[in-house]
Amino acid sequence: MNNPLQMLKAIKSPKQFAMNMIKNSNNPIFNNLTTMAEKGDTEGLQNFARNIFKEHGADFDKEFQDFMSAFKN
């Protein structure tokens, strides 16, 4: 499928398309995250995000609040 428009039409759900790309990446971390998301393990996903933010010296709660505020306006 060389035509990008045909490829876009073949994608029924962008969410499922992204999940499939991530899950097929052979990256165990991404595989674990997609499994948690499919199971509805929001606590596990949030703990993962908090740890990543902590490793990078950022405050998850503040960043999440700023992210959500961007959608309120």
Secondary structure, DSSP 8 states (H G I E B T S, - for coil): ---HHHHHHH-S-HHHHHHHHHHTT--HHHHHHHHHHHHT-HHHHHHHHHHHHHHTT--HHHHHHHHHHHHH-
